[in-house]
Amino acid sequence: MENQYSVFKKYPTVGQAQEIIKFLNENSIETQFGENTSSLDSNFSGSSFNNEFEIKIKETDFEKANHLLEEIAENQINQVVSDYYLFSFSDEELYDIILKQDEWNEFDYSLSKKILADRGKSIDLDLLKSLKRQRLEDLAKPEENQKIWIISGYIFALLGGLLGIIIGFVLMTSKKTLPNGKLVYSYNEKDRIQGKTMFYIGLIMLPFYIIIKILFSN
């Protein structure tokens, strides 16, 4: 969908996010800003409990936005101090940064390319594109091993617990953003069906649980 907004970058402070938003807007890229607080879904994937400030842009603008940020980084790398930590990285570690560009900031990505070039190491662009395509396919794969959450969700749902409804909702609706801006479901179809089932079980059982609690409290 051309007008679909996806998470482009996450920053630990409002100031960092607003600075990038201003830059993107000045370059005719529309943005959306939001605070991503810790959620149940972050526990599924093992994320920390730190708040993050998200910048969302249209999927069709991802390539342009990445290119603009890389240009800024390339203009800054000549000012880097000699003891910057990347200079101690091995060639293999630097190649890994280039391959997993989405896990690093633009400055480290650009500097890694420069360090390799200064060391006389070449970068096969065709091979890199192929490896990045494979990485996208790997990242698009659904999260595995949700058995514990599914069992817990059904138990809470059958007991009329709100947590069962929440777990079911997360399982059936949660999506993740790939480095190219595409949104894909976080969990496989089987787990999403399980989530949908426990979600509706929870919705049915919750009113009965509330009624029983009211009756026995009198």
Secondary structure, 3 states (H helix, E strand, C coil): CCCCEEEEEEECCHHHHHHHHHHHHHCCCCCEEEEECCCHHHHHHCCCCCCEEEEEEEHHHHHHHHHHHHHHHHHHHHHCCCCCHHHHCCHHHHHHHHHCHHHCCHHHHHHHHHHHHHCCCCCCHHHHHHHHHHHHHHHHCCECCCHHHHHHHHHHHHCCCHHHHHHHHHHHHCEEECCCCCEEECECHHHHHHHHHHHHHHHHHHHHHHHHHHHHHC
